[in-house]
Amino acid sequence: MSIPRDPRRLSAAPMMDWSDRHCRHFFRLLAPRALLYTEMIVADAVLRGDRGRLLDFDASEQPVALQLGGADPATLAMAARIGAEWGYTEINLNVGCPSERVQSATFGACLMARPALVAECIGAMRAAVAVPVTVKCRTGIDDQEAYEFLLDFVDTVAATGCDTFIVHARKAILAGLSPKQNREVPPLEYPKVWRLKAERPALAVVINGGIRSIDAAREQWQHVDGVMIGREAYHNPYYLAALDRLAWPEGAAPLPEPAEVIAALEPYVAGRLARGERLHAVARHVLGLYAHRPGARAFRRVISELGPRQEADFRVLEAAVRAAEGSAPLARSA
């Protein structure tokens, strides 16, 4: 199965500890057509770990892409094959994570300094699967920040046949900054990514980083093929929903009300609870549903207080909606 280029017009970023299957199911209720990504999963874990826990997803999440971390071509190829067989519509290689833990395993953003190895990895992954294999990278690393560094990296990897690059428009500083600081401190360099698309028009170029408004997304779409939204989508999911309808206005469904989104979650929550999971595993991802709306604080408070309890069930989410919309005081028990 291959996915057309169009779904890349809008995507929700891979976010560690956040973009799990519960988050993706929630996002899909709000954004019917955006491309969703998993958290980064280490390729070696796919081969040796609990594949069901790592890879399972619901068909309703599609299109959904699997992001892998690793630097060994053979291991990545095997993990990519497993991911494709599991049903993912794209396999993405992480060449952008700057964390020390990832660096110690010699993958993530530090791989930008080794474009030939990345090309070998991508070549092996492409040979193993029929679905698209893509790369997520930075504009540079440390003092290797010239546009020519980014262009050489992309050209080397594109020579394998890889035609899609998601570029976080900041360089990564590999020593001295935390992953959080690496999302905020290095300045954004949108013109570098725009230039890459202009000079390599045959490639699909998706931009990521600091895109927090409708107008900002509109501007990016003037220069590149797609925008990838990360933490802004998580903290304000209606932003992702609005962009979904802006990206594909034809036949777009009206934005659902928050209460409708929560009601639509009930079958999913019931299914997860029946499998022995806790409500908090799902509920923690919906805290931003009322962001920038009246009742947001009350909504978050109910979920934060009652959601982690052992006995918590869907009634907690119903109580949170009532608290947000002023139809009942804060519930103290589910």
MOWOCOR-V472114 format. One record per run of one state. SS is the DSSP state (H for helix, E for strand, L for the rest). FROM is the first residue (numbers start at 1). LEN is the number of residues. Records with the same first field share a line. If there is no record, write none. Layout:
SS->FROM-LEN ; FROM-LEN
This chain:
L->1-4 ; 13-8 ; 31-4 ; 49-2 ; 56-3 ; 62-2 ; 70-3 ; 87-3 ; 96-4 ; 105-3 ; 114-1 ; 129-3 ; 139-2 ; 142-2 ; 145-2 ; 159-5 ; 169-3 ; 173-6 ; 183-7 ; 200-4 ; 209-5 ; 222-4 ; 230-1 ; 236-1 ; 248-10 ; 275-4 ; 287-9 ; 307-7 ; 325-10
H->5-5 ; 21-10 ; 43-6 ; 51-5 ; 59-3 ; 73-14 ; 100-5 ; 108-6 ; 115-14 ; 147-12 ; 179-4 ; 190-10 ; 214-8 ; 231-5 ; 237-11 ; 258-17 ; 279-8 ; 296-11 ; 314-11
E->10-3 ; 35-8 ; 64-6 ; 90-6 ; 132-7 ; 141-1 ; 144-1 ; 164-5 ; 172-1 ; 204-5 ; 226-4
